[in-house]
Amino acid sequence: MVSKIKRLLIGRPMKSDELDHEKLSKFKALAVLSSDALSSVAYGTEQILIVLMAAGFTAIWYSLPISLAVLGLLAILILSYRQTIFSYPMGGGAYIVAKDNLGVSTGLMAGGSLLVDYILTVAVSASAGTDALTSAFPQLHDHNVLIAITVIILLTIVNLRGVTEAASFIAFPVYLFVVSIFVLIISGLFKYVTGSIHTDIPEIGAAVSNISLFLLLKAFSSGCSALTGVEAVSNAIPNFKQPSDRNAAKTLVMMGLILGAMFTGISLLAYWYGVTPDPKATIVSQIAESVFGRGGLYFAIQGVTALILFLAANTAYSAFPLLAFMLAKDKFMPHMFMVRGDRLGFSNGIIILGVLSSVLVAVFHGNTEGLIPLYAVGVFIPFTLSQLGMMVRWYRSKPPGWGLRFTINTIGMITTLTITLIFIFTKFSHIWMVFIFLPLVMLLFMRIHRHYLNTADQLRIQLDTDKPVIKGSTILVPVSGVTRVVLNSISYARSMSDNVVAVYIGFDEGEIQKMEQKWAEWNPGVRLIVLRSRYRSVVRPLLKFIETIEWKTAATDHITIVIPQFITKHWWQNILHNQSSLLIRTFLINQKDIVITTVPYHLNK
């Protein structure tokens, strides 16, 4: 049953040689890897206005120069990450760049920040999509957490079906969103130019008495949330069709052009139409209502916006498993993240991402405003480290034309570092937990790495000196009675050695006598040792007996514990039996120099 459900949800297993068919074209890659960045136009301008409204309605004209500054930073990041793509065509983005040029610890900081950021990406996307949906249907507002988690579960299942299938699933909604936003911008611009809209808005340059540099910097840093997701293309280069680096670079530039145009259009319309933040209606929702009225086009744009915000999480589903794979390959994360699933994706990374982001949505109750500052600072730390790493790379290698490349990355590093510091100083109350969580993640990476190195040291052998040691074998079979299960286990034990001993733990003298009598009558050719347990413990007397046998025979024999176990036909029948065999195995598995094996006997009714 479980296998049938898995096949229904995920699809048939794919052969390893089908991996090339899972590579993405530029058309599909733009949808998958840009959905996060493109969707941020739905809340980027809104984040600027939320901060500016603290200085009053007159201050909203500052959203235009702030948006222009955000566009300048976008151009710098696109140029910088384009250089990263050609320098590191195997992917990995900020983690690989920082590790290669700035050291392992710095690389782990970048990698840890990105992993956290991808988890936040899913949580923010699901929460923002829910906000857009509840703007159109306010009656759903009380169910925002349930809606967001349901969407995360669906996206997890879609991505478990493979990269290509996930891309095919989201490509149409992403491009439909792009078209819808451009239709909204063009229609809104036409309506404004023709004088069909009349709003009392502050003139550009109007004096604002209580504006401050601190407030403007805070608004700028909030607007930079629209740039999250730009780095995803450089992380996921291996997912592109050949030539992967060129295709990735073209996709990155195309994403930057589309994102810049949409962000500019929404920011201009928000100012021209005098739109201000509303807890129950997003900026895009208010603009669409002003342009089209609350009719079919309004609901269509709201529906597509909600859908793209939900699907923006797919960027993280593409990048998180690849980054986790690279960290696992370097022994900083569990090796399970290196395993490809039935559909050739890194299934464990996809599942873990879905679980952690669902937990985050539940903890923050789907509050996008509370998640976005964490989300943004989580990506600007890798932005800064990536730029610094590329600066070091150009300075060390000095290839032809390195001066211009060095200058681009220097400008990028200074800008992203400045924004990171702005985030820290202006939103510390929102992002303070990063300074606790990120060191803990790095410490976890180091502990995992140390464990793998220690394990390798202990498992490594000297090929010229370490040879197998041939010993005899003493086999102990814990028995609870004379049954077919015991018969099956003793038969197996006798096939391996003649030195087999059955061990019975008795609680009552009457039971012990019956057992000894029945054993003697059966006479299986194996000696029965009876251990009396005054406190009705099975494990403790058995452990003491094993220690005694080990002390006497360790030099000459291996000690093997053969545990009889019967397997019921139906899972619920296990509840009807005490699972003493599992209890014994659980306790004995931690004992050194003991081999434990279970001999199953399957019931047929």
N, C-alpha and C positions, 0 to 999 in steps of 0.2 A: 504493500500500500504506500509506504513512504517513498519507495523508488518510483512508483507511478506518479505520485504528486510532484516529485522532483523533476521528472521528465516533462510533465505538463507545464510547470512553471519555467523551467530553465531550457528545456530542449534536449536534443540528442547529444551525446558526447562527441567531441570533435577530435580528429587525429592530430598528432603533433605536426605533421607536415602540412596541415591546413593553416598554419600560423600566418603565412604570407597573405592569405586571403582576408585576414583580420586587420590588415594595415588600412589606414584612412587616406582618402583622397583629400585635396585641399578643400573641396566643397563640404564634405562631411566633417573634416577636422575643424573648420571655421565654426560650424554649429556646435560641436562637442566642446571644444576648448575655449571658445569665446563666449559661450552662453553666460558665464559668470560676469565677465567684464561688460558685455552688452546689456545685461539685465540691470546693471548698477545705475543706469540712467533713470530707472524708475524711482530711485531713492537718493541719488547723489545730490541733486539740486535741493531736494527736500531737507537733507542734513545741513546744508549751508543756511537755508532760510530759518530753520529751527533755532540756530545759534543767533542769527542776526535779529530775530524778533525780540530778543532780550533788550535790544536798544530801541525798540519801537518800529512801527510800520515804515517810517521814513527811511530806515536803514536798509530796506530791501534792495535799493539800487546798488549797494555794494556787492550783491550777488553776481553782477556782471563782471567786474574786474577780478573777483575771486574765481569765477568760472574760467576766465581767460588764463589765470595763473595755473589752474588745474590742467588746462589744455596744453600749456607749455611743458608742464611736468610729464604729461602723457607722451609728448613728442620725444622728450629726453629718454624716457623709459623704453619706448619702442626702438629707438636707435641703439640703446645700450644692450637690450636683450637680443637684438638682431646680431650684434657682435658676439654675444655669448653663444648663440646657436651655432655659428660657424666655428667658434673656438672649441666647443664641447658638443660635437654632433651626437654623442651617445646619450645625451639628456642628463637629467639630474639637477639642472638649473643652479640655484644659489648654493645648494648643498655641495655639489661637486666643485664649483668654482671656489667657494670658501675653503673647503678641505684641501684642495690642490695648491692654493696660493697663500692661505692664511693659517693653515694648521688644522689638525683634527678637531680640537675643541671648538674653534670658530665654525667649522663645518657642521658640527653637531648642533651648535646654536641655530644656524640657518636651517638645518634639516628639521630640528625640533619645532622651530617657529612655523615652518611651512606645514608640517603635519597638523599642528594645532590649528593653523589657519584653514586648512582644508576641512577639518571637522566643523569649524565655525562657519565656513562657506555653506555647507549643507544646512546647518541650523538656521543661519541668517536667510538663506534662499527660501527655505520652507516657511519660515516665519513671515518674511516679506510677501511671499505669494499669498499666504493666508490673509495678511492685512489687505492686500489688493482685492481679494475675494470678498472679504467682509465689508469693504467700502461700498461695494455694489449691493451686497445682501447683508445688511446690519444684523438681521436676526441670527446669523451664524457666528456672531462675535464671541459668544460664550463658549464656543466649541473650537477655538483657534488651535489649542494644543493638540487635540485629537486629529484635526484636519492635517496639521503639519506633520505629525508622526505617521499618519496613514500615507501621505505623499512620499515620505522618506522610505517607507517599507516598499512601496511600488517601484521607486527608483532603484532601490537595492536589487530587487528581482530583475528589473530590466537590464541592469548592468551585469548581473550574473549570467545573462544570456550571451554576452560577448560584446566587444567594442564595436564591431560593425553593425550589429543589430541595434545596439543602443543609439548609435549615430543615426541610423535610419529612422529610429523612433522619434528623435528630437529635432532632426534637421528641419522638417516642415514647420513645426511651431516656432522655432528660432527665426527662420526667414520670414514667417508670417508676422512675427513681432516687429522685425526690422521694417518691413513694408508698412505696417500699421503705424508705427511711430513717425515714419517719414510722411505718411498721409496726414497724420495729426499735425505735424510741424508745418507742412505746406498749406494745409487748410487754415490753420491758425494764423500763419503769416499773411495769407490772402485776405482773411477776414479783418486783420489788423490794418493792413495797407489800404484796404478799401473803406476803412472807417466804420465798419460794421460793429466794432466793439468800442465802447466808451468806458474807460476806467479812470478813477482819480488816483494816479500813481505819483510817487515823488520823482522829481527830475534828477537826472544823473548829475552828481555833484552837489546835491542839496545838503545843507549843513545838518548834522546830527549831533545834538549836544552831548549825549552820553555815550558816544562811540569811543572805543579804545583799541589800541594796537593788540592788546591781549584778546579782545573779542574777535577782531578780524583774523588773527592767527588761528583762533579756535574754529572759526567758520571755515577757513581754508583747509585746516586739517580734517574737518568733518567732510568737506567736499571731496577730499582725496580718497574717500571710501569708494568713489566711482572708479578708481584705478585698480582695485583688487581684482585679481584674476589675470592681469597682464602677463605674469610670469609663467602661467600654466603651459604655454606653447613650448617654452624652452625646457620645461621639465619632461614633456611627453614626446620628444623628438622620435624615439623608437617606434611610436605608434603610426608614423607617417609612411606612406609609400616612398620608394626610392625615386629620385635622390631626396632623402628625408630632410637633410639640412636646408636645402633650397626651398622645398615645399613648406617647411616650418617657417622660414623667414618670410616668404610671401604671405602666408596665412597671418603672421603676426602684423605685418604692415597693413593688410586689408582690415584686420580687426581694429587697429588704431584709427584708421580713416573713418570707419563706420561709427565707432564709439565716439570719436571727436565730434562728428557731425550731429549725432543724436543728442549728445550732452549739451552742445551749443544751442541747438534748437529748443530743447526743453527749458534751459535756463532763460533764454530770451522770451519765450512765451510766458513763463512764470512771472517775469517782471512786467511785460506789456499788459498782461491780464490781471495784474495786481493780486496774484494768488498767494495766500499765506498758509502755513501748516495748520492742519485740522486733525485731531486725534482719530476722527471717524472717516476721513476721506483723504487719500493720498494726493500729492501735487498733480500727478498725471491724471487722476480721476477728476480733479477740479478743472484742469485745463480741457479735458475731453468733454466735460459737461458744458463748459463755456463755449466751446467751438461747435459741438454737435447737438447740444441739448441732451436730456436724459432719454434718448431713444435707442434705436437699434445699433447705430455706430458707436455710441457711448458704451453700451454693454459689450459690444464686440471687442473694443479696445481694452476694456477692463478684464474681459475674459482672457484675451491673448497676453496681457501684461501679467495677470496672475499665473498663467501657464508658464511664461518664460521665467518668472521669478522662481517658480517651483523647479523648472528644468535647469536653472543656473547651477544647481547643485551637481549637475552631471560633469561639470568641469573638475570638481573635486574627485568624483568617482573615476575619472580618467587619470588624474595626476597622483592622488594619494597612494594607490596600489603600486605605481611605478617607483615613487620615492621610497615607500616602505620596502620594496624589493631591493633597491640599491643600498639602503641602510642595513638590511638583513644580509646582503651579499658581503658587506664590510664587517659583519658580525656585531652590529650595534642594535639589531632588532631580531626577534625570534625567527628562526629559519622557516617557520610556517608561511611567512610572507613571501617566500621565494617559490612556493608551489603554485603551479597553474591548475585551475579547476577543469571541469568537464568541457567548458566552452573556451578554454585557452586564456581566460583572464585570471588575474591574481585574486581568486575568490575570497581568500581569508582577509585580504586588505579591504575588499568591498564590503564584506559583512561587518568587520570591526568598525569601519567608517560609519555605516548605517546605525549600528548600535550606539556608538558614542555620541553621534549627533542627535539621536532621539533622546538620549538622556539629557543632553544640553538644552534642548527645546523644553523638556519637562521642567528642568530646574529653573530656567528663566521665564517659564510660563508663556513662551512664544513672544516675548518682548523684543522686537527688533532693535529698538533704540538702545536697549541695554547690551545687546550683542555686538552691534556694529563697531563701537570703539575698540573692543577686544579684537574683532575681526580685522580692522584696519591696521592696528599696531602690530598684529601678528604677521602681516605681510610686509610692512615697511622695514622691519628688522632684516629679513632676508634681502629685500631690495638694496639696502645700504651695504650689507656684507658682500653681496654679489658685485656691486659696482667697485667696492674697495678691492676685492679679489682680482677683478679684471685690470684695475690700475696696476697692481703688483705684477700681474702677468705681462702686461705691455712693457713695464719698466725693466723687468728681468730679461725678456727675450728680445726686445727692441727690433721687431720685424719691420720691413719697409712700410712707411706711412704710419708708424706707431704713434707719432705725436698727436695726430688728429683723434685717433681712437682713445688715447690716454686722456685727451681733453674732454671728450664726450663722457667717458666714464667718471672723470673727476667732477664734472658738472652734475652728473646724475647722483654721485655719492654725496656731494655736499647738499644737494636739494633734498634727497630722501632722508639723510641724517637730520637735517633741519626739521623736516616734517615729523620724524620720529620723536625728536626732542619736544616739538610743539605738542604732540599727542601726550607725552609724558607730563608736561607741565600744565596743560589745559584740561586734561581728562584723567588725571591721576586717580581720582576717586572711582573711575570706571575700569581702569586697566591695571590697578595695583597688583591684582592676582597674577598677572603675567610674570612679575618679578619673583614670585614664589613658585609658580607652576613650571616655568621654563627651566630654571636650575634643577628642579626635581626630574624633569624629562631628560636633561643631559646626564644627571647622575644615574638614572635608570639605564641610559644607553651605555655608559661606562661600565656599570655592573654587569650588564649582559655581555659586553665585549670581554670583560675579565673572565666571566664564566666560560665562554667559548674557548678562550686561550688556555685556561686551566684544564678544561676537558680535553683539548687536543694534546696538551703535555702529558696527561695521565694515560691517554689512549695510544699515544705514539709508541712504536716498538723499534728496536734496533734489528734490522734485517739480518745482520751477520751473527748476532748472539742470542736473540730471543726466539726460542723454538718451543713448540708444544710440549707440555709435560704430561706423560702418560701415567694415569693413576687408576686405581680400582674405583668401585662405586658402591656406596652404602645407600640403600633406598628405604625411606620411611613412608609408610602409607597410613595416614590417620583414618580410622574407621569408626563408624557409629553403629554398626550392626552387620549382619550377614545378609547382603542383598546383591542384586545384579549389578548395582553401581560399584560395589566393592569388588565383585568378581571381575568386572571389566578393568578396574584399575590395577588389581593385583596381576592380572594376565599381562597387562602392559609392562608393569614393573619387572616381572619375571623374564620378559623378553629382553630386558636391558642388563640384568644382573641376577646372579643367584643369591646375593647378599641382600635379601629383602626382609624387612621387619614391619609388621602391622602394629599400630599403636592405638589403644582404646582408652579414652578418658572416661572414668566412671564416677558417678556421684553417689550411688547407693550400692551397698554390698549385695543386695538381692539381684540387682541388675547386672552387677559384675559377675556373679556366679552363673547366671543364665547365659551371659555372653561367652564366658570361658567354656561352658559345657557345649554350647552350640558350635563354637569354633573348633573344639576338639572333635565333635561329631562330623563337621564338614571337612576338616583336615585338608586345607588347600596347599600344604607344603610350605607354609610361611609361618614363622614364629609370631605369636601374639604377645605383646607387652602391654600390661594393664597399668595405667597411672590413675591413682585415686586423687580426686579433687574435692577437698573439704568445703571450698567456697564456690563450688559449681562453675568454676572457670575452665574453659577449654584451652585458651591460648597460653595462659601462664604455665601450667604443667608441661605442655608440649614444648614451649621454649626452653625450659630447664632441661628437659630430656635431650633436645637437639644440641644444647650447649655441652652436655656430657658426652654425647656421641662425637661431636666435633673435636672435643679435647682429646679423645682417645684415638680417633682415626684420621684427623686432618692431614697428617704427614703422608698417609698412604692412599686415602680414598677421597673421592668427591662425595659430598652429601647431597642427595636429591630427595625432595619432598614431593611425592605424588599425591595430589589432592583429588579424591573422587567427587564428582559433581553431576547431578542429574539436571537436564534442561527440559523445562515444561514446554508443551506445544504452544500454549498461548501465554502472552506476557502477563496477563492478570493472575494466572495461576501461581506466579512467583510469590504473590502476597500470602498464599496459603501455607508456605513452607518457611522454616527458619533457615536463613542462608549462612549456615556455619562455615561452609567451604569458602565463601567470599570473605568472611571475617578472618579465617585462618590465613588466607592468601594476603589480605591487607596487612596483617601484622608481620608476616614472615618476609614480605618483599623487601623490607628494610634491613634484614639480617645479612651480614657479609658472608661470603664464601659458601652460600647455600643456593642450590639450583631448585627452582620451584616450577612444577608443571601441573597443569590441570587436565584430567582425563574426563571428558564429558560423556554422559550417557543420556541419549535423547528419548524422552517419552513420546509415544505416538497417539495419546488420547488426552 
